[in-house]
């Protein structure tokens, strides 16, 4: 009994001491955490190869684990981003990637949920990195208008930050974005955007009508390949250029779940949501169709992204797949932070993160 009382009193004393020193303890923990966080650069930790991380796995609807569409691709030590949806620039930081090191953005099309993080990414890269040139934004013809709009919207911010921090932090030469337009390739053709002898980035046509132009991208590096579809229906052109790729990153909307939303909207008299959930069915691939493309193209692994609708309740993933897992079993349903590594000149496909 006495021993128990003594232990309790000792524990209480320790707790009271810790409480009285909480500011000091918090300061020490914060200092260590900041040193580790600010010094983190995931790219330097990766072995040579082609790597992918979802900085945004969702679509336009809010989700607790799927921000707006964004795919980070690392080839060797080069960091690129495909699309820049809501919150995705901050996710890059959460995953340990330095936004100041982003070398370029590739836009699949100009829907708002694929471009609305551009201003933030450009600002973080400029004012948080050592960049004397604006962020290159590759995209089909029309990207010039998008870039001009963001540059105009942020023009006064450029002035403020330069006047406050000076050229050492925010040189005006590095502010904003610069458009790198290309013509959407014809069916059966690829447009080469980068080819430095090791890394090749190519664009291919996809179908997202009435949205036009819309493209996907294929990254090739030291014997490894990734194809990212962007928004599209099931399309033979994708199957053609996905033949044998290591990782197919395919968007997918679940018609069965969207139809449930449609019925609920009708019952509640929500005509706008009912119209939207009717309209979006005709310009997205389903999980089953994405699985069929992966199977027929004999890809190594299928990663679903641009998940619609959000998957937020237990059992919903099974409903989302709706049998797709039987068509192509080598799949992952994307979430923010999911990452894969494809070591150079090998056949390995390694999932390195299950999410944030």
C-alpha positions, 0 to 999 in steps of 0.5 A: 500500500505504501509503495503504491502511494509512493509511486503515485506521488512520484508520478504526480510530481513528474507530471507537475514538473513536466507541466511547469516546464511545458513551454521549455519542452515544447520549444525544444520539440519544435526546434528539433521538428523544424530542423527536420522538417525544413531540411527534408527533401524527399527527392534526395532520398530516392534511389535512381529511377522513376517515382510517383506520388499523388499530391491530390487523388480526388476530383472537384468534390471535397474529400478528407483524404483526396485533394484536387488532382495532382501527380508528382513525378520524379525522374532521377532528381528532377521533380515535375507535377501533372495538374495542380488541384486544390491543396496539392502544393501544400501536400507536396510539402507534407510529403517532404518535397521542396516546392522550390525544386519543381522544374515544371508543370504539365496540365492535362486540360483546363477544368478549374479543379486541375488548375486552381493550385497553380498560383499557390505552387508558383508563389511557394516555388518562387518565394520559397526556392532559389529560382530566377525564372518563372515556373514553366507550365506545359499544356495544349494550346490555350495554356497561354490564357490560363497562365496570363490570367494567373500572372495578372491575378498575382501581379500585385503580390509579386510587387509586395513580396519583392518590396518586402523581401528583396531580390535575394528571396523574391526576384521579379525575374522568377515570379509567376508562370511561363506558358509552354504550349503545344499542339494536341497530337493526333490519334496514334501520335505522341508529342515529345515535350522533353527529351534529354537523353534519359528522360522523355515526356510525351503527350497523347490525346484523350477524350473529355468532350466537351472539354477540348483540348485534353491530353495525357502524359507518358514519362519514360526514364531509364527503362521505366514508364508511367502514363497519366491519363488526366480526365477521359473516357475509356479510349483506344488511344490510351490503351495503345500508348499504355502498352507495357507501361509499368504504372498506369495512373487512370482517372475513374468515376463510379457510375453506380455511386454517382447514380445514387447521388443523382437519385438522392438529389431528385428526392430532395428536389435539388435540381442543380445537383441532379443535373450535374450528376447526370451530366458527368457520367458521359465524360469519365471512365469507370473503374471497370473501364480503367481496369479493362484498359490496364488488362488489355495494355498489359500494364504492371500496375493500375493506380486509380486517381481523380476519385469520384465520388469521394470514398468516405465510408467503410465498404465504399471502395468495394462499391466504387470498384464494382467488380474492377478488381476481378478484371485487373487485380494489380491495382491501388485506389489512390489517396493523397500521399500514395507513392510508388518507386520504379528503380532504374533498369528493373521490373520492380514496382514498389509502393512506398507510401499508403498515404498521408 
